[in-house]
Amino acid sequence: MAGLFISFEGIDGSGKSTQAKLLAKALEEAGHDVVLTREPGGSTGAEEIRSLVLEGDPDRWSAETELLLFTAARRDHLERLINPALAKGKIVITDRFADSTRMYQGTRSGDLRNMVDQLHELVIGREPDLTFLIDMDPDIGLSRAKGRGGTEERFEDFGADLQQKMRTGFLDLAQQYPDRFRVIDGTRDINIVAKDVLRIANEVVNSLKSSA
């Protein structure tokens, strides 16, 4: 079977990281070769950039500078992990990919969406085969995210207005790219959400097998 590239998207605190881990575990138990990764990060260089963009004062970087940093991290991630794994027929599951950049850097300060898309086409040139959008009320998501007590809270510190804007933007993206997006209600029990995600993923995997 050809490799399969799956991404999880959503606002902070939506539960997408948990669902990415649960899907990876379920697919591995079913006998698939799975690579679980995250953005920013996933490769040595990208992990170094991660600390620069997720920690510190909210005004540490402009949206334009963030965009360049995230794109650099994604390129390294793609070269060193994602593309080689897909070439070997593995299932790659990533917690965030380019859609997060389209939202956070593309709309946070003015309208940089065109710049985001141009950079993506020039430097990245790949979209996931399947994207799960874990949808969540922004107030609940932000409360969850802030309750984690970690150090990577720079975007959470922008507040609820940004999270609401991001949620609306993600839902708009799902309408813009209906072939790859699947919107999942993240307010339900974790295990119920996981069953929905696994069912959809299995449908895509079986479709790939039948067409191989």
C-alpha positions in Angstrom: 0.0 0.0 0.0 1.1 3.5 -0.7 1.9 5.7 2.3 -1.0 7.6 3.9 -0.6 11.1 5.4 -3.1 12.0 8.1 -3.2 15.3 10.0 -5.1 16.5 13.0 -6.2 20.1 13.3 -8.2 22.2 15.8 -8.0 25.0 18.3 -5.8 24.7 21.4 -7.3 22.3 23.9 -9.6 20.6 21.4 -8.2 17.2 22.1 -6.5 16.7 18.7 -3.2 15.5 20.2 -5.0 12.9 22.3 -6.9 11.7 19.3 -3.8 11.5 17.1 -2.1 9.3 19.7 -5.2 7.0 20.1 -5.4 6.6 16.3 -1.8 5.8 16.0 -2.1 3.2 18.7 -5.2 1.6 17.1 -3.6 1.4 13.7 -0.4 -0.1 15.1 -2.4 -2.7 16.9 -4.1 -3.5 13.6 -0.7 -4.3 12.1 0.0 -1.0 10.3 3.4 0.7 10.2 2.7 4.1 11.8 4.7 7.2 12.4 3.3 9.6 14.9 4.7 13.2 14.8 3.8 16.8 15.5 4.2 20.3 14.3 6.1 22.4 14.9 8.6 19.7 15.4 9.1 16.1 14.3 12.7 16.5 13.3 15.8 17.8 15.2 15.8 21.1 13.5 12.1 21.6 13.6 12.0 20.8 17.4 14.6 23.6 17.9 12.4 26.0 16.1 9.4 24.8 18.2 10.7 26.3 21.4 11.2 29.7 19.6 7.7 30.0 18.4 5.7 28.4 21.3 7.4 29.8 24.3 7.8 33.4 25.6 5.9 36.6 25.3 2.9 36.6 22.8 4.5 39.6 21.0 7.8 37.9 20.7 7.5 37.6 16.9 5.4 39.3 14.3 3.0 37.1 12.3 5.3 37.4 9.3 8.4 36.2 11.2 6.3 33.3 12.7 5.3 32.3 9.2 8.9 32.0 8.1 9.9 30.1 11.2 7.0 27.6 10.9 7.7 27.1 7.2 11.3 26.4 7.8 10.4 23.9 10.5 7.8 22.2 8.2 10.3 21.9 5.4 12.8 20.2 7.6 10.1 17.9 9.0 9.0 17.0 5.5 12.5 16.3 4.2 13.7 14.3 7.2 10.7 12.4 8.4 7.4 12.7 6.5 8.5 12.1 2.9 10.9 9.2 3.7 8.2 7.5 5.8 5.6 7.9 3.1 8.0 6.6 0.5 8.3 3.4 2.5 4.5 3.0 2.6 4.0 4.0 6.2 1.0 5.8 7.7 2.2 9.2 9.0 0.0 10.9 11.6 0.8 14.5 12.5 -0.6 16.7 15.2 -1.0 19.9 13.1 0.3 20.7 9.6 -0.1 23.6 7.1 -3.7 24.2 8.0 -2.6 25.5 11.4 -0.3 28.0 9.7 -3.1 29.1 7.4 -5.1 29.9 10.5 -2.7 31.2 13.1 -0.3 33.1 11.0 -2.5 33.6 8.0 -5.2 35.5 9.9 -3.8 36.5 13.3 -2.3 39.8 12.2 -4.1 41.3 9.2 -4.5 39.0 6.3 -1.4 37.0 5.4 -3.3 34.1 3.9 -2.0 34.7 0.4 1.5 34.8 1.6 1.0 31.5 3.6 -0.4 29.8 0.5 2.4 31.1 -1.8 5.1 29.9 0.6 3.4 26.6 1.1 3.2 26.0 -2.7 6.8 27.1 -3.2 8.5 25.3 -0.2 6.2 22.5 1.0 4.0 21.4 -1.9 2.2 18.7 -0.1 -1.2 18.4 1.6 -2.4 15.5 3.9 -4.5 12.8 2.4 -6.9 13.0 5.3 -7.4 15.8 7.8 -9.4 15.4 11.0 -10.7 18.7 12.4 -11.5 18.2 16.1 -14.1 20.9 16.7 -14.5 22.4 20.1 -16.1 25.4 21.8 -13.3 28.0 22.1 -14.0 28.8 25.7 -13.8 25.1 26.7 -10.7 24.5 24.6 -8.9 27.5 26.0 -9.8 26.4 29.6 -8.4 23.0 28.9 -5.2 24.3 27.3 -4.5 26.7 30.1 -5.1 24.0 32.6 -2.3 21.9 31.3 0.2 24.1 33.1 3.0 23.8 30.5 5.4 26.3 29.1 4.2 26.2 25.5 1.3 28.6 26.0 2.3 31.6 23.8 -0.7 31.2 21.5 -3.1 30.5 24.4 -2.0 33.8 25.9 -3.5 35.7 22.9 -6.9 34.9 24.6 -10.3 33.7 23.7 -10.9 36.1 20.7 -8.1 34.4 18.8 -9.4 30.9 19.6 -12.9 31.9 18.3 -11.4 33.3 15.2 -9.3 30.1 14.7 -12.4 27.9 15.1 -14.3 29.8 12.5 -11.4 29.7 10.2 -10.9 25.9 10.6 -14.5 25.3 9.8 -14.2 27.5 6.7 -11.2 25.4 5.6 -13.2 22.2 6.0 -15.7 23.6 3.6 -13.0 24.8 1.2 -11.3 21.3 1.2 -14.2 18.8 1.7 -12.3 16.0 0.0 -9.8 15.6 2.7 -11.4 17.2 5.8 -13.6 15.3 8.3 -15.1 17.5 11.0 -15.4 15.6 14.4 -17.4 16.8 17.4 -14.7 17.0 20.1 -17.1 17.8 22.9 -18.1 14.1 23.3 -16.4 11.4 25.4 -12.8 10.8 24.3 -13.5 7.1 23.4 -16.5 7.9 21.3 -14.5 10.5 19.4 -11.7 8.0 18.9 -14.2 5.4 17.5 -15.4 7.9 14.9 -11.9 8.8 13.9 -10.8 5.2 13.6 -13.8 4.2 11.5 -13.1 7.0 9.0 -9.3 6.2 8.9 -10.0 2.6 8.3 -12.3 3.5 5.4 -9.5 5.5 3.8 -7.0 2.8 4.4 -9.2 0.1 2.9 -9.9 2.3 -0.1 -6.1 2.6 -0.7 -5.7 -1.1 -0.4 -8.5 -1.8 -2.9 -7.0 0.6 -5.4 -3.4 -0.6 -5.0 
